[in-house]
Amino acid sequence: MALSLPPGLTPPEIAFLCEMELVTIIPRQRLEGVELLAGPIRPLHPPHRSNIPLWLALLLKRQRRANILPPPWLNTHSLTAILDHETEHAETFSPPPRLPPQPSSNTLPTSPPFLPHSTADAAPDALPYHWLELGEMLLEAASDDFEEADNVRKLLRGLREVRMAKLRSGVEVLDAGGGFKMNGVGGIEVGEGRAFITGVIDGLRKIAASREQQRKDRDQEELENGYSGTANYDDDEMDMQ
């Protein structure tokens, strides 16, 4: 018997996709190029930088064959500025990185994790789609490549708490029929928030269906009793005249 799976991607699956993010490394020894499913990796020559997938960068780091350059947004100055923006703007999230120009009509558009939003040339003031999981992986495997690893870890934790609280509070406006902007929400945040967001939406749907059924039952009961609110209202108007 097949087990039922929850809708959408789970956090471990999102973290697996994050390992395809491109990061910048400085090789510590010469390495030959390699052909991968995602494309060829050029030969690595120290001390020249190179952009490679995160999973390969972590492997080379554990083998002490390369150092990883944290992206510009993953330092105390940038994270502090982004955290200040998150706290000052309670209804919106910090803007995501700008998307590259749209390709020609003959090719498919590029989306995360195949965008260079975590390389050494990335924007310092925008969190990419896989910002949280990528930051945690780098801090776990390459903390010695950070200038202030402990402070970066604290700022990531603070950003996560602020943004998740904002995500939960934003769902409350759905009860009043309002909308909630989710521009800039990361992949792991979507995966973790899917459970309570879908729960709230399902609850609102059930409440709306129950109210509609109650209204239909009331109208049916009034019809069976020969009562018409509109007719009585017209009689009252005539009496007043």
TILUMPA-782446 format. One record per atom (N, C-alpha, C, O): x, y, z. Coordinates in steps of 0.2 Angstrom, whole numbers, plus 5000, padded with zeros to 4 digits. Layout:
! residues N
XYZ/...
! end
This chain:
! residues 241
500449945000/500050005000/500450065000/500950075004/500350114995/500750174995/500650225000/500050225002/501150255003/501050305008/500850365005/501150385000/500350405008/500150475006/500750525008/500950525014/500950565003/501450615004/501150685005/500650695002/501450725009/501150795009/501250825003/501650814999/500750875001/500850914995/501450954995/501650985001/501750964990/502351014989/502950974992/502950914993/503551014991/504150984993/504250995001/504051045004/504650945004/504750945011/505450985012/505850995007/505551005018/506251045019/506851005017/507251035014/506850935018/507450905016/507550905008/508150915005/506950905004/507050904997/507250974995/507550984990/506951024998/507151094997/507951104998/508251134994/508151075003/508851085004/509251044999/509851064997/509050994997/509350954991/509450994985/509950994982/508851034983/508851074977/509351134978/509651154974/509451154985/509851214986/510551194984/510951234983/510751134985/511451114983/511651124976/512251114974/511151144972/511351154965/511551234964/511651254959/511451274970/511651344969/512351354968/512751314970/512551404964/513151414962/513551454967/513251504970/514151434970/514451474974/515251484972/515451444967/515551534975/516251544972/516751514977/516651514983/517251484974/517751444978/518451474975/518551494970/518951464980/519651474978/520051404979/520151384984/520151374973/520451304974/521151314977/521551364976/521351264981/521951254984/522451214980/523051204982/522251174975/522651134971/522351134964/521751144963/522751114959/522451104952/522051044952/522150994955/521451054949/520951004948/520751004940/520651054937/520650944938/520450934931/519750954930/519350944935/519550964924/518850984923/518450914923/518650864922/517750924924/517350864925/516650884921/516450934922/516350834918/515750834915/515150814920/515150764922/514750864921/514150844925/513550854921/513450874916/512950824924/512350834921/512050904920/511750924915/512250944925/512051014925/512551054920/512351114919/513051024918/513551064913/514251044915/514351024920/514751064911/515451054912/515751094917/515551154918/516151074921/516551114926/517251124923/517551074922/517451184923/518051204920/518651174925/518551174931/519251164922/519851154926/519951204932/519851264930/520151184938/520251234943/520951244944/521351204944/521151314944/521851334944/521951384950/521651434949/522251364955/522351414961/522851464958/523351454955/522751534961/522251554965/521651584962/521351634965/521451564956/520951594952/520251564955/520151504956/519751614955/519151594958/518751554952/518851564946/518251524955/517851484950/517151474953/517051464960/516651474949/515951464952/515751394950/515751374945/515551354955/515351284955/514751274959/514551314964/514351214958/513851204962/514051194970/514551174971/513551204974/513651204981/513851134983/514351134988/513551084981/513751014983/514450994982/514750964986/514751024976/515451004974/515851054978/516451024980/515651114980/516051154984/516151124991/516651134994/515651104994/515651075000/516051015000/516450995005/516050974995/516450914995/517250934994/517650904998/517350984990/518051004990/518351034997/518851034998/517851065000/518051105006/518151045012/518651055015/517750995012/517950945017/518550905015/518850875020/518750905009/519350875007/519950915007/520550905005/519850985009/520351035010/520651045003/521251065003/520251044998/520551064992/520351134989/520551154984/519851164993/519651234991/519351264997/519151235002/519351334997/519051375001/518451404998/518451424992/517951415002/517251444999/517251515001/517351535007/517051564996/516951634997/516251644999/515851634994/516051665005/515351675006/515051735002/515451775000/514451725000/514151774995/514151844999/514151845005/514151904995/514151964999/513551975004/513652015008/512951945002/512451955007/512451915014/512051925018/512951875014/513051835020/513651855024/514151825026/513551915026/514051945031/513651995036/513052005035/513952015041/513652045047/513352115044/512752135046/513752145040/513452215038/512852205034/512352245035/512852165029/512252155024/511652125028/511152145027/511752075032/511252045036/510952095041/510352095042/511352135044/511052185049/510552235045/510052255047/510852255039/510452305035/509752265033/509252305033/509752205031/509152175029/508752155035/508152165034/509052145040/508552135046/508252195048/507652195050/508552255048/508252315049/507652335045/507152355047/507752315038/507252325033/506652275035/506052305035/506752215037/506252175039/505852195045/505252195045/506152225050/505852255056/505452315055/504952335058/505752355050/505452425049/504752415044/504352455045/504752365040/504252355035/503852285037/504052235036/503352295042/503052245045/502552205040/502352145041/502352235034/501952205030/502252175023/501852135020/502852185022/503152155016/503852125018/504152145023/504152085014/504752055015/505252095011/505152135006/505952085013/506452125009/506452095002/506352045000/506552144997/506552124990/507052074988/507652074990/506852024984/507351974981/507852004976/507752064974/508351964974/508751994969/508452004963/507951964961/508652044959/508452054952/508551994948/509051964948/508051984944/508051924939/508451944933/508452004931/508851904930/509251924924/508751934918/508151924918/508951964912/508551974907/508251914904/508551854904/507651914902/507251854899/507651834893/507851874889/507651764893/508051734887/507551744881/506951764881/507851714875/507451714869/506851674870/506751634874/506351674865/505751634865/505851564864/505451524865/506451544862/506651474860/506951444866/507051384866/507051474872/507351444878/506851454884/506451504884/506951414889/506551414895/506951464899/507551474900/506551504903/506851554908/507151514914/507051464916/507751544916/508151514922/507851534928/507651594929/507851494933/507551504940/508051474945/508451434943/507951494951/508351454956/508251384956/507651364955/508751344958/509451364960/509951384955/510551374956/509751394949/510151404943/510351474941/510451494936/510251514946/510451584946/511051604950/511151584955/511451654948/512051664951/511951714957/512251774957/511451704962/511351744967/511751734973/511651764978/512151684973/512551664979/513251664978/513651634982/513451684972/514151694970/514551754973/514151794977/515151764972/515551824975/515251884972/515451934974/514951884966/514751944962/513951954964/513751994960/513651924968/512951924970/512851994973/513252024976/512152014973/512052084976/512052074984/511852024986/512352124987/512452124994/511852134998/511852125004/511252164995/510752184999/510052144997/509552174999/510152084995/509552044993/509651974995/510151944994/509151944998/509151875000/508951834994/508351844992/509351784992/509051734987/508551694989/508351684995/508351654984/507751604986/507951554991/507551534995/508551524991/508851474996/509251505001/509851475002/509151565003/509651605008/509751565014/510251565017/509251535017/509251505024/509651445024/510151435027/509451395019/509751335019/510451335017/510951305019/510651385012/511251395010/511751425015/512351395016/511451465019/511851495024/512051445030/512551445032/511551405031/511651355036/512151305034/512551285038/512151285028/512651235025/513351265025/513851225027/513451325023/514051355023/514351365030/514951355031/513951385035/514151395042/514351325045/514851325049/514051275043/514151205046/514851175043/515251155046/514951185036/515551155033/516151205032/516651175031/515951265032/516551315030/516551375035/516551435033/516451365041/516351425046/517051455046/517051515048/517651425045/518251455045/518351505039/518851545039/517951505034/517951555029/517551615030/517551655026/517251625036/516851675038/517251725042/517651695046/517251785042/517551835047/517251835053/517551835058/516551835054/516251835060/515651775060/515051795059/515851715060/515351665059/514851665064/514251645063/515051675071/514551675076/513951725075/513351715076/514251785073/513751845072/513351835066/512751845066/513551805061/513251785055/512651735057/512051735055/512851685061/512351635063/511851665067/511251645066/511951715072/511451745076/510951785071/510351785072/511251825066/510851865062/510351825058/509851835056/510651765055/510251715051/509651695056/509051685053/509751675062/509251655066/508751705068/508151695068/508951775068/508551825069/508051845063/507451855064/508351835057/508051845051/507451795050/506951805048/507651735052/507151675051/506551685056/506051675054/506651705062/506151715067/505751775065/505051775065/506051835063/505651895061/505151875054/504651895054/505451845050/505151825043/504551775044/504051785041/504651725048/504151675050/503551705054/503051695052/503751755058/503251785062/502851835057/502251835058/503151865053/502851905048/502351865043/501851885041/502651805041/502251755037/501551735041/501051735038/501651715047/501051695051/500551755052/499951745051/500751815053/500351865054/499951885048/499451905048/500351875042/500051895036/499451855034/499051875030/499451785036/498951745035/498351765038/497751745035/498351805043/497751825047/497251865043/496651865044/497551905038/497151945034/496751915029/496251935026/496851845028/496451805023/495751795026/495351785022/495651805033/495051795036/494551855034/493951845033/494851905033/494451965031/494351975023/494152025021/494651925019/494551925012/495151965009/495051985003/495651985013/496152025010/496751985007/496651915007/497252015004/497751975001/498451985005/498452025010/498951945003/499551945007/500151935002/500151884999/500551985001/501151984997/501651935000/501851945005/501851884995/502451844997/503051854993/503451804993/503151904990/503751924986/504351924991/504351954996/504851884989/505451884993/505451824998/505951815001/504951784998/504951725003/505351675000/505351654994/505751645005/506251595002/505951525002/505351515004/506351474999/506051414998/505951375004/505451345005/506351375009/506251335015/505751365019/505351335023/505651435018/505051465022/504351445019/503851435023/504351435012/503751415009/503651345012/503051325013/504151295012/504051235014/503851225021/503351185023/504151265026/503951265033/503251295034/502851275038/503051345030/502451385031/501851355027/501251375029/501951305023/501451275019/500951245023/500351245022/501151205029/500651175033/500151215036/499551205036/500351275040/499851315043/499551355038/498951375040/499851375032/499451415028/498851385024/498351405024/499051315022/498451275019/497951265025/497351255023/498151255031/497751235036/497251295037/496651285038/497451355037/497051415038/496551425032/496051445033/496851415026/496451425020/495851365020/495351385018/496051305022/495551255022/495051275028/494451255027/495251295033/494751315038/494251375036/493651365037/494551425033/494151475030/493651455025/493051475024/493851405021/493451375016/492851335019/492251335017/493051295024/492451265028/491951315031/491351295032/492251365034/491851415038/491351445032/490751455034/491651465027/491251495021/490651445019/490151465018/490851385018/490351335016/489851325021/489251315019/490051325028/489551315033/489051375033/488451365034/489351435032/488851495032/488351495026/487851515027/488651475020/488251465014/487651415015/487151425013/487851355019/487351305020/486851335025/486251315024/487051365030/486551395035/486051445031/485451445033/486351485027/485951535023/485451495019/484851515019/485651445015/485151405011/484651375015/484051375014/484851345021/484351315026/483851365028/483251345029/484051425030/483651475032/483151495027/482551505028/483351505021/482951525015/482451475014/481851485012/482651405014/482151355013/481651355018/481051335017/481851365024/481351365030/480851415029/480251405031/481051475027/480651535027/480151525021/479551535021/480451485015/479951475010/479451425011/478851435009/479651375015/479151325017/478551355022/478051325022/478751405026/478351435031/477851485027/477451525031/478051495021/477651545017/477851625019/477451665019/478451625022/478651695024/479151725018/479651685016/479051785017/479451815012/479651885014/479251925015/480251895016/480551955019/480352015014/480252075017/480452005008/480352055003/479652085003/479452145002/479152035003/478452055003/478252085009/477852135008/478452065015/478252105021/478552175021/478252225023/479152185018/479452245018/479052295013/478952355015/478752265008/478352305003/477652325007/477452385006/477352285011/476752295014/476852355019/476452395020/477452355023/477552405027/477652475024/477452525027/477952475018/478052535014/477352565012/477252625013/476852515010/476252545008/475852565014/475452615014/475852535020/475552565026/475752635028/475352675030/476452645027/476752705029/476452765025/476352815027/476352745018/476052795014/475352815015/475052855012/
! end
